[in-house]
């Protein structure tokens, strides 16, 4: 070894030691932080399916590839991270001996070709991502950029670290060619041979670039070890468990039903709840479950959620990405205080003595004083209440972060504990409790829409079962019964079912709100009361139909609540949207369109029909079956449909910040100059 090699070896081993020590200690701290979270025992069912799911999602990049170019480029970078591990191990040998090679692999052509291909595609992939990031530079695009608010230096550091490592790999291989010690032919390694033809015969250069590769690699470990909030790097490790522990073992994103309100890992039963012991929503960072804390530490700040969020896109303060990263940063800042046993008991008394508190870093104690929600808190109320719970963030997140559930839990705390929520929401909830509908309409008029029809509609008496000849219970919903526009849809669906010979009945005044608005606002208490009342009613309706409890709805929110959330309370039903049933009747020729319309139509996917419940085809099949119509899609459609602004209880809250979401969506629709805009939801 010459002097240069000795120095290179010393620096390499020193940086390796520091890098491993810092990263190892960081892992310990991160695990301790995640374990501070509340219990959630629902995350480990069906381990075989979860493992399969994780492998498919991670190695198949099924969620990353929703954005094709970025997904492909990222896959090659992702794959190289593990596939090139042996080149790092070999670099340790090359620091001491430029002619070092692994036995068997040193001249095995398939291995040489594999490394050449992986390193080349990784370099192309990371350069592609760098170019994309520059084109989406927040300085140029302001909040239009999905990277707005992301920690830029961290992303640049990670990107150029990868570039440097790939350059080192090719430099080592090129100099190995130049010194005549390279076991692979030009056919197998054309880039390496081309470089070797340009480089001088300098054996020490192999050791220098091997040392540089080691230093760059383990300096990266040191940097992330010192920056536990560096999600753009840590997601390489945390994404795997985060995907494995996702809410649904079958791989579906956390859409559809909200996660039940948990206390000590169990769904909260309001009849037996104890305000002194039970957790009502989330008002402190440590009240999030351990999976929530893992979510926060997995965010890579890619901004896909932000780019799709209807609130962010209409100049409101809510960014799903910034909510998650703010919670992450707060959790790490407060962690020393929590790990020391800090906190307050039910009476609000600090658990730590003055002496114990003095040993906690002052910054952590100060962080503990910051409220989670409030004008002077971590999450501004305008951020919390801007969410429409459309699920676009969850749909797009490549690492399965469950934004909507976390926002819902914080809303629950604000409503149930702080009683702090928009005034309009209060009026809506009072109407639900007193009248059983959010408008406060007279429940006795629920069946008034049936008047003036040219056929009779069976309206069930309270407690009466569904008639033997009725195939479906038509759940009309509050909008369908009271809103003048929605009543037209209700009548039209009833007429079509009658025309097709489908027997059905309605509940009339026996029906009450499903509870969706209350639950999305955060009032789980009102939701459960309404849900249990409806489940009892439906129990009477279907007492003779244990194997065929069919319900048709026109409102996607009713579809989602009855079909996906009532099972949590013991109510199991087969619920379909009217577009699904009508499409089926068309296919069976029980309905046949006759009169041509000669119209250009564009269709707006309701969030709770499309994204939350994956009903995309039936509405389009119906529109496509109408003679003389042409369907033209809006730019944002299907999974990426833009919200109308009425979900998450926003139907009953005025938009006072930024542009109205419904105006944004309407402008997108009329830009196509359609004759008709078709919707499948009364809120839309």
ZAMARGU-4260 file (C-alpha; in steps of 0.2 Angstrom, whole numbers, plus 5000, padded with zeros to 4 digits):
<rodrens>
0) 5000/5000/5000 | 5006/5017/4996 | 5003/5033/5006 | 4988/5038/4996 | 4980/5021/4999
5) 4984/5022/5018 | 4976/5039/5019 | 4961/5033/5009 | 4959/5017/5020 | 4960/5027/5036
10) 4947/5040/5030 | 4935/5026/5024 | 4936/5016/5040 | 4933/5031/5051 | 4918/5038/5041
15) 4911/5020/5040 | 4912/5019/5059 | 4904/5036/5062 | 4891/5032/5049 | 4886/5016/5056
20) 4886/5022/5074 | 4875/5037/5070 | 4863/5028/5060 | 4862/5013/5072 | 4858/5026/5086
25) 4845/5034/5075 | 4836/5018/5072 | 4835/5015/5091 | 4828/5033/5094 | 4815/5031/5080
30) 4809/5014/5086 | 4808/5021/5104 | 4798/5036/5097 | 4786/5025/5087 | 4783/5014/5102
35) 4777/5029/5112 | 4761/5029/5101 | 4745/5022/5107 | 4740/5004/5104 | 4732/4997/5088
40) 4731/4979/5087 | 4722/4979/5070 | 4738/4979/5060 | 4744/4962/5060 | 4730/4951/5054
45) 4733/4939/5039 | 4752/4941/5040 | 4755/4930/5024 | 4744/4942/5014 | 4752/4957/5021
50) 4769/4951/5017 | 4764/4947/4999 | 4756/4964/4997 | 4771/4973/5003 | 4782/4963/4991
55) 4771/4967/4976 | 4769/4985/4981 | 4787/4988/4985 | 4795/4978/4971 | 4781/4980/4958
60) 4780/4999/4962 | 4762/4998/4960 | 4758/5014/4968 | 4773/5024/4962 | 4769/5019/4944
65) 4753/5029/4945 | 4764/5043/4939 | 4773/5033/4925 | 4789/5042/4921 | 4793/5046/4939
70) 4788/5028/4944 | 4799/5020/4932 | 4814/5031/4936 | 4811/5028/4954 | 4810/5009/4952
75) 4828/5009/4945 | 4835/5019/4959 | 4826/5009/4972 | 4832/4993/4964 | 4850/4999/4963
80) 4850/5003/4982 | 4850/4984/4986 | 4856/4977/4970 | 4873/4986/4971 | 4877/4982/4989
85) 4891/4970/4984 | 4900/4984/4975 | 4901/4993/4992 | 4908/4978/5000 | 4920/4976/4986
90) 4926/4994/4988 | 4933/4990/5005 | 4944/4977/4997 | 4949/4989/4983 | 4954/5002/4995
95) 4968/4991/5001 | 4971/4982/4985 | 4966/4989/4968 | 4966/4972/4961 | 4954/4965/4973
100) 4939/4955/4967 | 4927/4943/4974 | 4930/4924/4970 | 4919/4918/4956 | 4911/4935/4953
105) 4926/4943/4947 | 4925/4936/4929 | 4907/4929/4929 | 4899/4938/4914 | 4881/4938/4920
110) 4887/4947/4936 | 4897/4960/4926 | 4882/4963/4915 | 4870/4965/4930 | 4881/4978/4938
115) 4883/4987/4922 | 4865/4988/4918 | 4859/4992/4936 | 4872/5006/4938 | 4868/5013/4921
120) 4849/5013/4923 | 4851/5020/4941 | 4861/5034/4935 | 4848/5038/4921 | 4834/5036/4933
125) 4841/5048/4946 | 4846/5061/4933 | 4828/5060/4927 | 4821/5063/4944 | 4833/5078/4946
130) 4827/5086/4930 | 4809/5083/4935 | 4812/5091/4952 | 4820/5106/4943 | 4805/5108/4932
135) 4794/5108/4947 | 4805/5120/4957 | 4794/5129/4970 | 4803/5145/4966 | 4796/5145/4949
140) 4779/5138/4952 | 4775/5144/4970 | 4761/5133/4978 | 4758/5125/4961 | 4773/5114/4964
145) 4771/5098/4973 | 4788/5101/4981 | 4782/5118/4989 | 4786/5116/5008 | 4797/5101/5006
150) 4815/5102/5013 | 4824/5105/4997 | 4842/5103/5003 | 4838/5085/5009 | 4831/5080/4992
155) 4846/5088/4983 | 4858/5079/4995 | 4850/5062/4992 | 4850/5064/4974 | 4868/5070/4971
160) 4874/5056/4984 | 4866/5043/4972 | 4874/5052/4957 | 4891/5052/4966 | 4890/5033/4970
165) 4885/5028/4952 | 4900/5039/4946 | 4912/5030/4958 | 4906/5013/4952 | 4909/5017/4934
170) 4926/5026/4938 | 4932/5010/4948 | 4927/4999/4933 | 4935/5011/4921 | 4951/5012/4930
175) 4951/4993/4932 | 4950/4991/4913 | 4964/5004/4911 | 4976/4994/4922 | 4971/4978/4913
180) 4962/4970/4928 | 4944/4969/4923 | 4936/4952/4921 | 4922/4957/4909 | 4922/4959/4890
185) 4917/4975/4881 | 4901/4966/4876 | 4896/4963/4894 | 4902/4980/4901 | 4902/4992/4886
190) 4902/5008/4897 | 4916/5003/4908 | 4927/4998/4893 | 4923/5014/4885 | 4928/5024/4900
195) 4944/5013/4902 | 4950/5017/4885 | 4949/5036/4890 | 4958/5034/4907 | 4976/5032/4911
200) 4984/5017/4919 | 4984/5022/4937 | 4980/5008/4950 | 4979/5020/4965 | 4964/5028/4956
205) 4954/5012/4959 | 4958/5014/4978 | 4954/5032/4978 | 4937/5030/4970 | 4933/5015/4981
210) 4937/5026/4996 | 4926/5040/4989 | 4912/5028/4986 | 4913/5022/5004 | 4915/5040/5011
215) 4900/5046/5001 | 4889/5031/5006 | 4893/5031/5025 | 4893/5050/5026 | 4875/5048/5020
220) 4871/5036/5034 | 4879/5049/5046 | 4869/5063/5039 | 4852/5053/5041 | 4857/5048/5058
225) 4859/5066/5063 | 4843/5070/5054 | 4829/5059/5060 | 4816/5070/5051 | 4824/5067/5034
230) 4810/5057/5027 | 4817/5058/5009 | 4830/5046/5015 | 4822/5037/5030 | 4807/5031/5019
235) 4820/5019/5011 | 4818/5009/5027 | 4802/5014/5035 | 4791/5011/5019 | 4792/4992/5020
240) 4784/4991/5038 | 4772/5005/5034 | 4766/4996/5019 | 4765/4979/5029 | 4755/4987/5043
245) 4743/4997/5032 | 4725/4997/5037 | 4719/4984/5025 | 4728/4967/5024 | 4721/4965/5006
250) 4731/4980/5000 | 4717/4992/4998 | 4722/5010/5003 | 4714/5017/5018 | 4698/5024/5009
255) 4680/5020/5011 | 4676/5018/5030 | 4685/5029/5043 | 4695/5020/5055 | 4685/5017/5071
260) 4689/5029/5086 | 4701/5019/5097 | 4705/5020/5115 | 4718/5009/5122 | 4718/4999/5105
265) 4699/4996/5106 | 4684/5004/5097 | 4677/5016/5109 | 4660/5011/5116 | 4651/5027/5121
270) 4639/5018/5133 | 4654/5012/5144 | 4666/5026/5140 | 4675/5035/5154 | 4681/5053/5150
275) 4694/5051/5164 | 4702/5036/5156 | 4697/5035/5138 | 4704/5044/5123 | 4691/5054/5113
280) 4700/5058/5097 | 4718/5065/5097 | 4723/5081/5105 | 4742/5076/5108 | 4755/5069/5097
285) 4757/5054/5109 | 4739/5050/5107 | 4742/5045/5089 | 4744/5026/5087 | 4761/5019/5084
290) 4756/5016/5066 | 4752/5035/5065 | 4769/5039/5071 | 4776/5027/5059 | 4766/5036/5045
295) 4774/5052/5050 | 4792/5045/5049 | 4788/5037/5032 | 4783/5053/5022 | 4796/5056/5008
300) 4789/5074/5005 | 4786/5070/4987 | 4771/5081/4987 | 4759/5069/4977 | 4746/5071/4990
305) 4748/5090/4990 | 4747/5091/4971 | 4730/5082/4971 | 4722/5090/4987 | 4707/5101/4982
310) 4710/5112/4997 | 4728/5116/4993 | 4723/5119/4974 | 4711/5132/4979 | 4722/5143/4990
315) 4717/5135/5006 | 4730/5132/5020 | 4728/5113/5020 | 4742/5103/5013 | 4741/5085/5018
320) 4760/5084/5016 | 4764/5098/5028 | 4751/5091/5040 | 4761/5075/5041 | 4778/5083/5041
325) 4773/5095/5055 | 4767/5081/5065 | 4783/5071/5062 | 4794/5086/5067 | 4784/5089/5082
330) 4785/5071/5087 | 4804/5071/5086 | 4806/5088/5095 | 4794/5082/5109 | 4801/5064/5111
335) 4815/5068/5124 | 4801/5075/5136 | 4789/5060/5132 | 4803/5047/5134 | 4808/5055/5151
340) 4790/5051/5157 | 4783/5068/5154 | 4765/5072/5152 | 4750/5077/5162 | 4737/5067/5172
345) 4718/5068/5171 | 4719/5083/5183 | 4732/5092/5172 | 4746/5090/5184 | 4764/5087/5177
350) 4770/5069/5179 | 4788/5074/5181 | 4795/5082/5196 | 4804/5099/5195 | 4821/5089/5196
355) 4816/5077/5183 | 4810/5091/5172 | 4826/5100/5173 | 4835/5085/5165 | 4825/5086/5150
360) 4831/5097/5136 | 4823/5114/5137 | 4818/5113/5118 | 4809/5097/5121 | 4800/5105/5136
365) 4795/5120/5126 | 4789/5109/5112 | 4778/5100/5124 | 4769/5116/5128 | 4764/5119/5110
370) 4745/5113/5108 | 4742/5101/5094 | 4728/5111/5087 | 4724/5130/5088 | 4729/5147/5081
375) 4745/5146/5091 | 4746/5127/5089 | 4754/5115/5077 | 4739/5113/5066 | 4729/5129/5063
380) 4710/5126/5064 | 4708/5132/5046 | 4719/5118/5040 | 4709/5105/5050 | 4692/5111/5044
385) 4698/5114/5025 | 4698/5095/5022 | 4684/5088/5012 | 4690/5070/5016 | 4690/5066/4997
390) 4704/5054/4999 | 4715/5060/4985 | 4730/5061/4997 | 4728/5043/5002 | 4725/5037/4984
395) 4741/5045/4978 | 4753/5042/4993 | 4766/5030/4987 | 4770/5024/5005 | 4752/5021/5011
400) 4751/5036/5023 | 4733/5037/5030 | 4730/5056/5030 | 4711/5056/5031 | 4711/5045/5047
405) 4723/5056/5056 | 4713/5072/5052 | 4697/5063/5057 | 4705/5059/5074 | 4710/5077/5077
410) 4693/5083/5072 | 4685/5071/5084 | 4695/5078/5099 | 4690/5096/5094 | 4672/5092/5093
415) 4670/5080/5108 | 4683/5087/5120 | 4686/5105/5115 | 4668/5108/5108 | 4678/5119/5095
420) 4671/5118/5077 | 4664/5130/5064 | 4647/5137/5069 | 4638/5130/5053 | 4644/5113/5058
425) 4635/5115/5075 | 4619/5119/5067 | 4620/5104/5056 | 4624/5093/5071 | 4609/5100/5081
430) 4598/5096/5066 | 4604/5078/5065 | 4600/5076/5084 | 4583/5084/5083 | 4576/5080/5066
435) 4587/5066/5060 | 4593/5076/5044 | 4606/5089/5042 | 4594/5102/5035 | 4582/5101/5050
440) 4567/5097/5038 | 4551/5089/5045 | 4554/5070/5045 | 4536/5067/5042 | 4539/5074/5024
445) 4552/5061/5019 | 4540/5052/5008 | 4532/5067/5000 | 4543/5064/4984 | 4532/5049/4980
450) 4517/5060/4977 | 4511/5063/4959 | 4520/5048/4952 | 4510/5037/4940 | 4513/5022/4951
455) 4512/5017/4969 | 4528/5016/4979 | 4528/5005/4994 | 4531/5015/5010 | 4535/5004/5025
460) 4526/5007/5041 | 4538/5008/5056 | 4544/4991/5061 | 4537/4983/5046 | 4547/4970/5036
465) 4551/4971/5018 | 4537/4963/5007 | 4541/4946/5000 | 4540/4952/4982 | 4552/4967/4985
470) 4569/4964/4979 | 4577/4980/4986 | 4575/4993/5000 | 4577/5010/4991 | 4587/5020/5004
475) 4582/5038/4998 | 4594/5048/5009 | 4591/5065/5016 | 4596/5075/5000 | 4585/5063/4990
480) 4570/5066/5001 | 4572/5085/5005 | 4583/5093/4992 | 4573/5099/4977 | 4586/5094/4964
485) 4590/5078/4972 | 4572/5073/4973 | 4571/5074/4954 | 4585/5060/4954 | 4575/5050/4967
490) 4559/5051/4956 | 4569/5046/4940 | 4577/5031/4948 | 4561/5025/4956 | 4553/5027/4938
495) 4567/5017/4930 | 4566/5003/4943 | 4547/5002/4941 | 4549/5002/4922 | 4562/4988/4923
500) 4550/4978/4934 | 4561/4979/4950 | 4550/4978/4965 | 4556/4990/4980 | 4550/4998/4995
505) 4556/5014/5005 | 4556/5018/5023 | 4548/5035/5022 | 4548/5043/5040 | 4556/5028/5047
510) 4573/5033/5038 | 4585/5044/5046 | 4602/5051/5042 | 4616/5038/5040 | 4627/5049/5051
515) 4640/5052/5038 | 4641/5071/5040 | 4642/5069/5059 | 4656/5057/5058 | 4666/5067/5045
520) 4665/5082/5056 | 4671/5072/5071 | 4655/5069/5081 | 4657/5051/5083 | 4644/5051/5097
525) 4630/5058/5086 | 4636/5046/5072 | 4634/5031/5082 | 4617/5036/5089 | 4610/5038/5071
530) 4619/5022/5065 | 4612/5011/5079 | 4595/5018/5076 | 4596/5014/5058 | 4603/4997/5061
535) 4589/4993/5072 | 4576/4999/5059 | 4585/4989/5045 | 4585/4974/5057 | 4566/4974/5057
540) 4565/4977/5038 | 4577/4962/5034 | 4571/4951/5048 | 4565/4938/5035 | 4580/4942/5023
545) 4595/4936/5032 | 4604/4930/5016 | 4598/4944/5004 | 4598/4961/5012 | 4599/4972/4997
550) 4599/4991/4997 | 4600/5003/4983 | 4605/5021/4986 | 4607/5037/4975 | 4620/5045/4987
555) 4638/5039/4988 | 4639/5045/5006 | 4625/5033/5011 | 4633/5019/5000 | 4649/5021/5010
560) 4642/5023/5027 | 4629/5009/5026 | 4640/4997/5016 | 4657/5000/5024 | 4654/5008/5041
565) 4639/5000/5048 | 4647/4982/5048 | 4658/4989/5062 | 4642/4991/5073 | 4634/4974/5067
570) 4625/4980/5052 | 4629/4970/5036 | 4620/4974/5020 | 4623/4972/5001 | 4622/4990/4996
575) 4623/4996/4978 | 4623/5013/4970 | 4609/5017/4958 | 4621/5018/4943 | 4627/5000/4947
580) 4609/4993/4947 | 4604/5003/4932 | 4619/4997/4922 | 4615/4979/4927 | 4597/4982/4921
585) 4603/4989/4904 | 4615/4974/4902 | 4600/4962/4905 | 4589/4972/4893 | 4577/4976/4906
590) 4580/4994/4902 | 4582/5000/4884 | 4586/5018/4880 | 4576/5024/4865 | 4576/5043/4862
595) 4593/5050/4855 | 4599/5065/4865 | 4613/5071/4853 | 4623/5078/4867 | 4641/5080/4872
600) 4642/5074/4891 | 4656/5075/4903 | 4656/5065/4919 | 4661/5071/4936 | 4667/5056/4947
605) 4660/5059/4965 | 4674/5055/4978 | 4664/5043/4988 | 4658/5034/4973 | 4674/5033/4963
610) 4689/5034/4974 | 4682/5028/4990 | 4672/5014/4983 | 4680/5011/4966 | 4664/5013/4956
615) 4670/5020/4940 | 4663/5010/4925 | 4644/5008/4928 | 4641/5027/4927 | 4651/5028/4911
620) 4642/5012/4904 | 4625/5021/4907 | 4631/5037/4898 | 4638/5027/4884 | 4622/5017/4881
625) 4612/5033/4878 | 4609/5035/4859 | 4617/5050/4851 | 4628/5055/4866 | 4647/5057/4866
630) 4657/5056/4883 | 4672/5067/4885 | 4682/5065/4901 | 4689/5080/4911 | 4708/5080/4913
635) 4705/5075/4931 | 4694/5060/4931 | 4692/5042/4939 | 4705/5040/4953 | 4711/5058/4951
640) 4694/5066/4950 | 4694/5083/4958 | 4682/5085/4973 | 4666/5096/4972 | 4670/5103/4989
645) 4655/5096/4999 | 4663/5080/5007 | 4670/5079/5025 | 4655/5089/5031 | 4659/5104/5020
650) 4642/5103/5013 | 4636/5113/5028 | 4651/5125/5030 | 4654/5140/5019 | 4671/5142/5010
655) 4678/5158/5017 | 4696/5155/5012 | 4703/5154/4994 | 4693/5150/4979 | 4678/5139/4980
660) 4682/5121/4976 | 4665/5119/4966 | 4670/5134/4955 | 4687/5126/4951 | 4678/5110/4946
665) 4665/5118/4936 | 4677/5128/4926 | 4686/5112/4922 | 4670/5105/4916 | 4664/5119/4906
670) 4681/5121/4897 | 4676/5106/4887 | 4660/5115/4882 | 4648/5100/4886 | 4630/5100/4884
675) 4628/5091/4900 | 4638/5088/4916 | 4633/5072/4923 | 4636/5068/4942 | 4632/5053/4953
680) 4630/5061/4970 | 4617/5074/4977 | 4632/5083/4986 | 4641/5086/4969
</rodrens>
